[in-house]
Amino acid sequence: MDTQTPPQTPATWRKVLAAIFDFFTAFIFSGVVVGKLTGGMTEGGFELNGAPAIAVFAMIAAYFIIGRKFLGGTLWQRIFKA
């Protein structure tokens, strides 16, 4: 008889840390991309208002949705094995 052990769920700290790192990664990447495309770059980074800011938040949401549903996890979820 072959007994299988149920898969262990990852530690909560791994999930939380992965979510925080994923948010910052997606925010910085999408902010720079949208900033360069719309002229919202400043000496200190980027400054986005109105439609460009909404585009950044849409890209962040897409990052999480695509990562979880279609790629088997986001970048930091895979790194932390969360």
Sequence and secondary structure as in RCSB ss.txt:
>XXXX:A:sequence
MDTQTPPQTPATWRKVLAAIFDFFTAFIFSGVVVGKLTGGMTEGGFELNGAPAIAVFAMIAAYFIIGRKFLGGTL
WQRIFKA
>XXXX:A:secstr
           HHHHHHHHHHHHHHHHHHHHHHHHHHHT EETTEE   SHHHHHHHHHHHHHHHHHHHHSSS H
HHHHTT 
